[in-house]
Amino acid sequence: MSIGSTIEWTDATWNPTTGCTKISSGCANCYAERMARRLHAMGSPNYANGFQLTWHEHALDIPLAWRAPRNVFVNSMSDLFHEDLPFDFVRSVFGTMGQAHWHRFQVLTKRAEVMAEYAPHLEWTQNIWAGVTVEAQAYSHRVDALRSVPAAVRFLSLEPLLGPIEGLNLDGIDWVIVGGESGPGARPMREEWVLRLRDECLMADVPFFFKQWGGVRKKKAGRRLDGQLWSQLPQLCPVAG
């Protein structure tokens, strides 16, 4: 339910829930679905239901056992704000994150409106970051929903970036991640889309992180943009030791 991560912008993943359902164009080639089906075929008990939404009470306390502070991507294999996930379980996840005050938890969702609806009823301690995925212009409304969430750090994951995003409003946003789709059937990302977003971040003084070009052979494509690596991070809120 947890593992050290190869995702460039985090240190570890923690999956108190697994499985999801598709809600937008970025979900078409979902890497988590491919991985869940593989783990199901291998007999992994946590993926007995394949990619069907499942919540795992036994996984709630896992971060409490990690003594060294780390950045933790919450639900890399699911969505904490899935509409079918009981609110009481979401609140339990937040309870663990508040308890594990020495970590920073990066909560990323495509269900921005659900997160905004739940936000006033959850305790957003300083170590909990809130992010939304915006893969195309049609989903830029998620950024407005994110702005209402009282998180210490609000971030955007523009991945997989499937088209140009014009006039991105970065007010109240602390970090932007951009990346192309990878794996079978990966859809292409154009350099001009990425450069425009990078320039908008520079003008707004918002840290910019370019994760990858993606493609079927993402390692070969690399993650250099305009001849350099862009690995900027938000101003990190202190966490208690």
C-alpha positions in Angstrom: 0.0 0.0 0.0 3.1 2.2 0.1 6.4 2.4 -1.7 9.3 4.6 -2.4 8.5 6.5 -5.6 10.2 7.1 -8.9 7.8 10.0 -9.5 10.1 13.0 -9.8 8.2 15.4 -7.6 7.7 13.2 -4.6 9.5 10.7 -2.3 6.9 8.1 -1.6 3.4 7.0 -2.3 0.6 6.0 0.1 -2.6 4.4 -1.1 -5.3 4.1 1.6 -7.7 3.6 -1.3 -7.2 1.9 -4.7 -9.2 1.9 -7.9 -11.1 4.7 -9.6 -13.5 5.5 -12.5 -12.8 7.7 -15.5 -14.2 11.2 -15.5 -12.2 13.2 -18.1 -9.9 12.9 -21.2 -6.8 12.5 -19.1 -8.1 9.2 -17.7 -8.2 7.4 -21.1 -4.8 5.7 -20.8 -4.7 5.6 -17.0 -1.3 4.2 -15.7 -2.9 3.3 -12.4 -5.5 1.1 -14.1 -2.8 -0.8 -16.0 -0.8 -1.3 -12.9 -3.8 -2.4 -10.8 -4.8 -5.0 -13.3 -1.2 -6.3 -13.4 -1.1 -6.5 -9.6 -4.5 -8.2 -9.5 -3.2 -10.9 -12.0 -0.2 -11.4 -9.7 -2.5 -12.1 -6.7 -1.7 -9.0 -4.7 -4.3 -9.0 -1.9 -4.7 -5.2 -2.0 -5.8 -5.4 -5.6 -8.2 -8.4 -5.2 -10.9 -6.1 -6.7 -8.6 -5.0 -9.6 -9.3 -1.3 -10.4 -12.7 -1.2 -8.6 -12.7 1.5 -5.9 -11.7 -0.1 -2.6 -10.7 1.5 0.7 -8.3 -0.1 3.1 -8.6 0.5 6.8 -5.4 -1.5 7.4 -3.4 1.0 5.4 -4.4 4.1 7.4 -1.6 4.0 9.9 1.3 3.3 7.4 2.8 6.8 7.3 3.0 6.8 11.1 5.6 4.1 10.9 7.9 6.1 8.6 10.1 8.1 11.0 12.2 10.0 8.4 10.3 13.0 7.0 9.3 12.7 3.4 7.0 14.1 0.7 4.1 11.6 0.3 1.9 11.4 -2.8 -1.5 10.3 -1.5 -3.5 7.9 -3.6 -1.3 7.5 -6.7 -3.6 4.6 -7.5 -6.9 6.2 -6.8 -8.6 9.5 -6.0 -9.2 10.5 -2.4 -12.2 12.6 -3.4 -14.0 9.9 -5.4 -17.7 10.5 -5.1 -18.3 6.9 -3.9 -15.7 7.0 -1.1 -17.4 7.5 2.3 -16.7 10.9 3.8 -15.8 9.3 7.2 -13.0 7.4 5.5 -11.7 10.6 3.9 -11.7 12.2 7.3 -9.8 9.2 8.7 -7.1 9.8 6.0 -6.9 13.4 7.0 -6.6 12.3 10.7 -3.5 10.2 9.8 -2.0 13.1 7.8 -2.5 15.4 10.7 -0.9 12.9 13.1 2.1 12.3 10.9 3.1 15.9 11.1 6.7 15.3 10.1 5.7 14.4 6.5 4.3 16.6 3.8 1.3 15.0 2.1 0.5 15.8 -1.6 -3.2 15.2 -2.3 -4.0 15.3 -6.0 -7.5 15.0 -7.5 -9.5 15.4 -10.7 -12.6 15.8 -8.5 -11.9 19.4 -7.5 -15.6 20.2 -6.8 -15.9 17.4 -4.3 -12.7 18.5 -2.6 -14.0 22.0 -2.4 -17.3 20.8 -0.9 -15.5 18.6 1.7 -12.8 21.1 2.5 -14.6 23.1 5.3 -15.3 19.9 7.1 -11.7 18.6 7.1 -8.7 19.7 9.1 -6.0 21.1 6.8 -2.9 21.0 8.9 0.2 22.8 7.5 1.7 19.6 6.1 -1.2 18.8 3.7 -1.0 20.1 0.2 -4.0 20.2 -2.2 -3.6 19.8 -6.0 -5.8 19.3 -9.0 -5.1 17.8 -12.4 -5.9 20.0 -15.4 -5.1 18.1 -18.6 -6.8 20.4 -21.1 -8.5 23.8 -21.3 -12.0 22.2 -20.7 -11.0 21.4 -17.1 -9.5 24.7 -16.1 -12.5 25.3 -13.8 -10.8 22.8 -11.4 -8.3 25.6 -10.6 -11.1 27.9 -9.4 -12.4 25.1 -7.1 -8.9 24.5 -5.7 -8.5 28.2 -4.8 -11.3 27.7 -2.2 -9.4 25.0 -0.4 -7.5 26.2 2.8 -4.3 24.2 2.1 -0.9 25.6 2.9 0.2 24.7 -0.6 -2.0 24.5 -3.7 -0.6 23.0 -6.8 -1.5 22.0 -10.3 -0.6 18.9 -12.2 -1.0 19.6 -15.9 -0.3 16.0 -16.8 -1.0 14.4 -19.2 -1.0 17.7 -21.0 -3.3 17.1 -24.0 -3.7 20.5 -25.5 -2.9 24.2 -25.0 -4.2 25.9 -21.8 -4.8 29.5 -22.5 -5.0 32.3 -19.9 -4.2 30.0 -16.9 -5.1 32.0 -13.7 -2.4 31.3 -11.2 -3.7 33.5 -8.4 -3.5 31.5 -5.2 -1.4 28.7 -6.8 1.9 27.8 -5.3 3.3 25.2 -7.7 2.8 23.9 -11.3 3.8 20.5 -12.6 3.7 19.8 -16.4 4.2 16.5 -18.1 3.4 14.5 -21.2 1.5 11.2 -21.3 3.6 8.0 -21.3 3.0 4.3 -22.0 0.9 2.5 -24.6 -1.2 4.8 -26.7 0.5 7.9 -25.4 -0.9 11.1 -26.9 1.7 13.7 -28.0 2.4 16.9 -26.2 3.7 20.0 -28.1 6.7 22.0 -27.0 4.9 25.3 -27.5 2.2 24.3 -25.0 4.8 23.7 -22.3 6.8 26.8 -23.1 3.7 29.0 -22.8 2.9 27.5 -19.4 6.5 27.9 -18.2 6.6 31.5 -19.2 3.3 32.2 -17.5 4.7 30.6 -14.3 7.9 32.7 -14.6 5.9 35.9 -15.0 3.6 35.0 -12.0 6.6 33.9 -9.9 5.1 30.4 -9.5 7.6 27.5 -9.2 7.5 25.4 -12.3 8.4 21.6 -12.5 8.7 19.9 -15.9 8.3 16.2 -15.2 8.6 14.5 -18.6 8.0 14.6 -22.3 6.4 11.2 -22.0 5.7 8.9 -25.0 6.1 5.2 -25.3 9.8 5.4 -24.4 9.6 8.2 -21.8 13.2 7.6 -20.4 14.6 8.2 -23.9 12.5 11.4 -24.3 13.8 12.7 -21.0 12.7 15.8 -19.2 14.8 18.6 -20.5 12.9 21.7 -21.7 14.5 24.4 -23.6 17.9 22.8 -22.9 17.6 22.5 -19.2 15.9 20.8 -16.3 13.1 22.6 -14.5 12.7 21.2 -11.0 11.5 24.1 -9.1 9.6 23.4 -5.8 7.1 25.5 -3.8 8.3 27.4 -0.8 8.2 24.5 1.7 6.1 25.0 4.8 7.9 23.9 7.9 6.8 20.6 9.4 7.3 19.7 13.0 10.2 17.4 13.8 
